[in-house]
């Protein structure tokens, strides 16, 4: 028989063995922690904490409804009409990354099925699962079955479908035809010309264009207010310029800058993204146009080493800067032609040193062309 003993003023029985003693100690510690308010977080509390603080802002501020999707009101209103009429077709959404394709489809699923929408959808990233076996096994088996106690159809979401092989797309065409009763397909891609015409003809196509700067700014302002980000006017302008209509890029850069800097200004944004600062680009172009060849080459090489810049970045920046400079037609045409050639040669493995000298030579010839009178 175990003898009673006092534990913190309470009557208790003596533990029979070491394991019982360990468990009793754990229970006592748990009671003490609970009494002091220092208890371990419950699963629900942990989940709420993760949702509040742990998520990237891209996911934290992802739209939950079709009305929340930034821009593209014509597309979301059309999809809404399809749902109300009960005649949702297969969808093909294409356009640049970060323009709301995946968000629109997930908002559509939530609109159709409510909170437990994950049970009714099969979401595949075709850049990982892009072979014919995936179509034959996962997609076909999902399409052949129905959800218990549920009417209607399920959704198959194929993200980055332009990475699927031709054989997989051919097999998918047959699955789309056969299982339309049970399933609707939502095919998402960046380049619609890589989707076979047979699949395109079976889907209703929607093009997601890059987001207007005003729409990106509206969402960015909302995130800045809710997260308490300290950002200057020139920092916000730089952020919007670098996002180029890509909402995902804008929010990722904003979050990275917020983590790295107390105050986000223009320099902070360019440093965080690794893009060359506009002042450096202007300095490089001015040097290529006005300085002697050797001086200009030394200056650009030193700047590349100091700031850790690639020639590809300098070429892109110089191209953008040339749009703001007045040049004679023959000089502009000559420069754009050679800038394009330099970028192509870099992309196929050309030497940065040689391409920099070629670029410098092109600028020197363009300056000479600008001083010659145009022949009638």
Steps between C-alpha positions, in 0.01 A plus 500: 500500500622847416517741790340843475743791477474876485572672162482882524248478781287237325454142609628248246607139478866398487612409145540128444807529277733745324273539194202584720715755686606659169139526381388645833778760482398592145136539605600713796715724277214534252264606781752753628559638151128529439454676833779746416375559149821356350347189348602353168299641208210288383479389135235764432712778655807384309306499174371853565853617581636351178222653297562839660879522499662209316351521153666689215300808412424356156297223667378709793335755268391259226140583393233272650212601270467587133414860600836529680703414189694811395402634157357255237141584601379401153643148548371450856151630410483259205602206721242611758229488230613149400463388864157660543377334181646166614690461175867533588714400199859378502722806555835593348659797680824635355725800553818616678578379855358687798187626322239300696440175308542260794321738739202520264470121475529447878240775558278322245539169689419670831193661338379161369567275799539726804774455766553122444588566135829307520307169501348583162812605311816336367778757476810402302802706403574375152862619513561219755240246385499540126527149354236280345492274810355783710214544251434125485521440875427802722278710273305212347431326833390832655276576201332158508381525862232712661504661844263319738180683598579778253343599170661681212859484380854516637787723387838400361746793515808460280748777575788575257339270245722639222778282649307179430636269232315464170414137583346607834297774329372250242392260777342790691286591199330159516448522878337844460258359240408185692450631854330837449203379709711459815778755455580849375860578408669832582822521299745777593804596295732787412528431125180391329679406176655203687157350563383276215216640283286195587499596872457872423187429295341311792546786747373854545812718487570804718812715469643653818696809398766661729329694779471879461730692733202663676352160590834375635539822699154460656585151629850604609353795696262261675786268602717796610220624727423160654864400555618845614772528235709819508554583131586828328333636185805430281525150649139426405556639150807275456304198629216557252746557215689177568182292546404553130140395557593192707316511835694203641832672429381827655391335828810278524734798450302707751521224763873448441572873530285527814703220660834656402446875550327718759418762235453388140623756248595474132854380575370230737267362231774485236750347746249237611411392145854521364394731216740780399403841634371745233779744592762231427333422165498868406867529597589195286311623191643852529849355530455275195380794295746769606814347659797350321474124432761392758369734771145382450602131502691544829212691663238238406724208606568666838127570549410138421748374759402755764121451470505133395311569176469275196537639148152361423353732768693798363374428146136482621543824695670674205214394273243653737710817539532545122120526477524826696783650291455683170716344228504528121314215329807340340686497837205354691446222243871412494520493882187291552620247242839459669356496855275212394795316344712543816219370722450198273871416498508525881201268530677228299818519708698789354784661696392807703830674430468465122133597498575810710760613245252427219235707679745786552593490132131511402446812714806672348375427144148619596648832623684541168182421306308762699749770383458417131224678305218276378506455123176574327 
